């Protein structure tokens, strides 16, 4: 097997439809570069539009996958295809906001076998909308998050709580929450009211999804802890 230089490029796939007007889309490349500089890594981010992703897309070119905010995506199926690849190939995955929602939807469809599971934003009348409108939308909100001890996200932050920014209107449908969390998908973060705000997969090296947008810290000159943990997982997997 070819031996790569420790300074060779980590190729990161950004799953989503790039829009420079979206704050998170401006923040994510900055977050990755800040985290890469802190860790002495060479990182290249590649935007993969969801409607460009098909079964023929060569996803083996990427060491990690970040499913980004701003859904509905142009292709729900394209986004799910990339998430399935990261999950099944045990590649580092980070999902934020819309990425959280679609990671849960992918798990419902392809792990739990709920083939009719839907996202309430695109199928509001579905009886199996595992993602539904939040009781109180979190548009440009800033809230406390508490982490479950021993989880990947708690280790990334090195703490059991933080405060983070949101720009979100959808989350896990409470009617399906217990069933969704009855297997390998585990709750890892909640807000002050106890509502679910972060999940991860048991037994996966790094599969973390948050309803909040930690990347926004990069626009304020701070390196997001999750961006650093995600890149560390990517570098570890490549080695």
DAQUITA-V819998 format. One record per backbone hydrogen bond with DSSP energy under -0.5 kcal/mol. NH is the residue of the N-H (numbers start at 1). CO is the residue of the C=O. If there is no record, write none. Layout:
BEGIN
nh: <NH & NH>
co: <CO & CO>
END
This chain:
BEGIN
nh: <4 & 8 & 10 & 11 & 12 & 12 & 13 & 14 & 14 & 15 & 15 & 16 & 16 & 18 & 22 & 23 & 25 & 26 & 27 & 28 & 29 & 30 & 31 & 32 & 33 & 34 & 35 & 36 & 37 & 38 & 39 & 40 & 40 & 41 & 42 & 43 & 44 & 46 & 48 & 49 & 52 & 53 & 54 & 57 & 59 & 61 & 62 & 63 & 64 & 65 & 66 & 67 & 67 & 68 & 68 & 79 & 80 & 81 & 82 & 83 & 84 & 85 & 86 & 87 & 88 & 89 & 90 & 91 & 92 & 93 & 94 & 95 & 96 & 97 & 97 & 99 & 101 & 102 & 103 & 104 & 105 & 106 & 107 & 108 & 109 & 110 & 111 & 112 & 114 & 115 & 117 & 118 & 120 & 120 & 122 & 123 & 126 & 129 & 130 & 130 & 131 & 132 & 134 & 138 & 139 & 140 & 140 & 141 & 141 & 143 & 145 & 146 & 147 & 148 & 151 & 155 & 156 & 157 & 158 & 159 & 162 & 164 & 166 & 168 & 171 & 173 & 176 & 177 & 178 & 180 & 181 & 182 & 186 & 186 & 188 & 189 & 190 & 191 & 192 & 194 & 197 & 198 & 199 & 200 & 201 & 202 & 204 & 208 & 209 & 210 & 211 & 212 & 213 & 214 & 216 & 217 & 218 & 219 & 220 & 221 & 222 & 224 & 228 & 229 & 230 & 231 & 232 & 233 & 234 & 235 & 236 & 237 & 238 & 239>
co: <2 & 5 & 42 & 9 & 10 & 44 & 64 & 12 & 46 & 13 & 66 & 14 & 48 & 16 & 19 & 21 & 22 & 22 & 23 & 24 & 25 & 26 & 27 & 28 & 29 & 30 & 31 & 32 & 33 & 34 & 35 & 36 & 37 & 36 & 8 & 41 & 10 & 12 & 14 & 47 & 49 & 50 & 52 & 54 & 57 & 58 & 59 & 11 & 11 & 92 & 13 & 65 & 94 & 15 & 66 & 75 & 76 & 77 & 78 & 79 & 80 & 81 & 82 & 83 & 84 & 85 & 87 & 86 & 63 & 206 & 65 & 208 & 67 & 210 & 212 & 96 & 97 & 98 & 99 & 100 & 101 & 102 & 103 & 104 & 105 & 106 & 107 & 107 & 108 & 113 & 114 & 128 & 118 & 131 & 119 & 119 & 123 & 126 & 118 & 128 & 118 & 171 & 169 & 168 & 137 & 138 & 166 & 138 & 166 & 164 & 162 & 190 & 160 & 188 & 148 & 151 & 152 & 153 & 154 & 154 & 145 & 143 & 141 & 138 & 132 & 130 & 173 & 173 & 174 & 176 & 177 & 179 & 184 & 200 & 198 & 198 & 146 & 195 & 144 & 191 & 189 & 189 & 209 & 186 & 207 & 184 & 201 & 93 & 199 & 95 & 197 & 197 & 165 & 212 & 213 & 214 & 215 & 216 & 217 & 218 & 217 & 222 & 224 & 225 & 226 & 227 & 228 & 229 & 230 & 231 & 232 & 233 & 234 & 235>
END
